[in-house]
Amino acid sequence: MTDTARDILTPTQLNTLARDLLEGAFPLVWVEGELGNVTRPASGHLYFTLKDARAQVRCAMFKPKSQWLKFAPREGLRVLARGRLTLYEARGDYQLVIDSLEEAGEGALRRAFEELRARLTAEGLFDDTRKRALPAHVRRLGVLTSPTGAAVRDVLSVLQRRYPLVEVDVLPVQVQGETAAGQIVDMLQRAARSGRYDVLLVARGGGSLEDLWAFNDERLARAIAASPVPVVSAIGHETDFTLADFAADLRAPTPSVAAELLVPDRRDLLARVQALQRRLATTQAHRLRNAMQRADRAALRLHALRPQARLEMLRRRQEDAARRLHALWRDQQARRQAALRHADAVLRAQAPRRRLEQLRARLLALAPRPQAAVARTLQRDALRLRALARSLEAVSPLATVARGYALITKEDGTLVRSVAQVQPGERVDAQVGDGRLTLRAES
């Protein structure tokens, strides 16, 4: 394959290169021209052309941006568009993708606004460090606005409803036109010098950028920043911003919201006052109880420290001591008398005469007891003896002898139990029932 063949591009590749070239060379452009071929399909995107007497360029504004437009795009309307150049590859046409679109007259004002804002920001005029805090409770409020506009009615209505105690002065000024900015600056400076007001409110209702242009005046922005009195701005609607908003110490989305931010709700204050009253009553009651207790203790101490009270206390202590002493003496006497009675009873019980009488009586009581004991012992011994005699008689050989038998004993007393024990001619004794016989053995 040759080098020439390698340089051949497809339409897609060519369009991609062209798109990258356009987007890189023109990242963001402003174009002023006349609207033409305006269409808005069901997708919500906006398609049109921007043209002048000699040329035109296709434009597209997608739904996320187009739905926030403040005007209705129409044929022949002159506008100022901001966007980036790109290539629509499906048709091979370049187009401008718009992210901001405004009417041409307003666009010039917008550019002037942005330039002035950038310059004052660089000076530090809008820095948060120089902004002052609003007082917690506004007593006197100066409202710089048109006395016949809707803004002043909204502010007064909200203030009357939320906090009717605030003193409000409407400082009439023009809020639109070439001389409006000068009037507002003059009134603002006079109100600040008067020292009457706690806060100054600069207010106006909604309108176009041209209608609000007086509040983008550099003199007014510097006067607000230099004011010794805190300034609140409430100009236009929530989406409207002016240089006065950036220079003010507080910016409110609308005049009504500004009034709500400046004063508290009387219902909240009433609830807080009632809560504080209850807390105060509770604290007072607690302190009163403590004070009464301290007073009672002090009175008791003072009463106790009086000489008469001291003497009375000593007298009572003396009487108590005397009563305790007398009671102690009575107890001791009673204990001693009881001890004496006990000792007397012991002595009486242990006296020799009485002891002898007791012993004599005991001797007399014990005298018959030995004879009876001896008689009982003799009787018991006799019974035992008779029993033993009967037992002896039952086993005695004499009983056998008495029945006709005889006991043969040798001279040495040995009982003869066998004939072999006796030798012929040997003498033996025979015990019979009524005596003894001497016998001699023959064989």
NUTI-148028 format. One record per residue (C-alpha): x negated, y negated, z negated. Coordinates in steps of 0.5 Angstrom, whole numbers, plus 500, padded with zeros to 3 digits. Last residue first. Example, Ala and Ser with C-alpha at 12.3 -4.5 7.8 and 13.67 -1.06 7.14 Angstrom:
2
473502486 475509484 
This chain:
443
522711201 523709194 524702194 524699187 530694185 530688180 538686180 540678180 547675178 554675179 555675187 549679188 542677189 537683190 530683188 524687190 519692187 515696192 514703191 515705198 513699202 518694204 518689211 519695215 526696212 528689216 531683214 528682207 528675205 521672203 521670195 514672194 517678190 521680196 528678197 534682198 541678199 547682197 554683200 560684196 564678198 561673193 554675197 557672203 559666199 552666196 549666203 551659204 554656211 561655209 559653202 554648205 560645209 565645203 560642199 558636204 565634204 566634197 560630196 562625201 569624198 565623191 560618194 567614197 570615190 563612187 562607192 570604191 569605183 562601184 565596188 571595184 567594178 562589182 569585184 572584177 567579175 567575182 572570180 570569173 563568176 566563181 570559176 564559172 560556178 565551179 565549172 558549172 558544178 563540175 559539169 552538173 556533178 555535186 562533188 562527184 556525187 558526194 565523193 561517190 556517196 562517200 565511197 559507197 558508204 565506206 564500201 557499205 561499212 566495210 561490207 557490214 564489218 566483214 559480214 559481222 566478222 564472218 558471223 562472229 567467227 561462224 557463231 564461235 565455230 558453231 559454239 565450239 562444235 556444240 561444246 565438242 558434241 556435248 563433251 563427246 556425249 558426256 554431260 559436261 564431264 559428268 558435271 565437271 566430275 561432280 563439281 570436283 567431287 563436291 569440292 573434294 568432299 568439302 575439303 575433306 570435311 574441313 580437314 576432318 573437322 580440323 583434325 577432329 577438333 585437334 584430336 578432341 583438344 588433345 583428348 581433353 588435355 590428356 583427360 585433364 592430365 589423367 585426372 578423373 576417377 571416382 571423386 579423387 579416390 573418394 577424396 583419398 578415402 576421406 570425407 566422401 559419401 555417395 550413393 551409400 545409405 547415409 555414409 553406411 549409417 556413419 558420419 565422422 567430421 571429414 575423417 573415418 569412412 569413405 563410402 561409395 556404393 553404386 552396384 545393385 546393392 539394396 541401400 548398401 545391404 540395408 546399411 550393413 545390416 543396420 550396423 553403423 559401419 561396425 561402430 567405427 572403432 567405437 566412435 573413435 578412429 579415422 581410416 576405412 573405406 567401402 568403395 564399390 562401383 562398376 565392378 564385375 557383375 559378380 552379384 555386387 561383389 558377393 553382396 559387398 563381401 557378405 555385408 563387410 564380413 558381417 559388419 567386421 565380426 564384432 570388431 573393426 573394418 575386417 574385410 579384404 576385397 582390394 580389386 582395382 582396374 582403372 587405367 592408372 588414372 590420377 597417380 595410380 588412383 591416388 596411391 591405391 586409395 591412400 594405401 587402402 586407407 592406411 590399413 593392411 588390406 583392410 577395406 572393401 575396394 572394388 573398382 573396374 573401369 569407372 568413367 562417368 558412372 555414379 548416379 544412383 540414390 533412391 531419390 536422395 532418401 536414406 532408406 526412407 523408413 523414417 530415415 531408418 528409424 532416426 538413424 537407429 535412434 541416433 546411433 544408439 544415442 551415440 553408442 551410449 555417449 561413447 561409453 560416457 565420454 562426450 559433451 554437447 552444448 552444456 549450460 547446466 547450473 542453478 545457483 543464485 550467485 550473480 543470477 546463474 540460473 538455467 538448466 539446458 544442455 547435454 552431457 555424458 561423461 565419466 572422467 574423474 578430473 579431466 576433460 580433454 577429448 574430441 571437443 570442438 573448442 568447448 562449443 564456441 568457448 562456453 560450456 558451464 556446469 555446476 551440479 553434484 549430488 550423492 555419489 555422482 557429480 557433474 561439476 566443471 567450467 570450460 570457457 576459453 576466456 583464459 580460464 578453463 577449470 574442471 573441479 570434477 567430472 563424473 556423471 551422465 546428464 541429458 536434458 534440454 528445455 527443463 520446465 521452461 528454463 527452470 521456471 524462467 530462471 526462478 522468476 529471474 532469480 526472484 526479480 533479482 532478489 527483489 520481490 514483495 507481493 505489493 507489500 502484502 497487498 497493502 500500500 
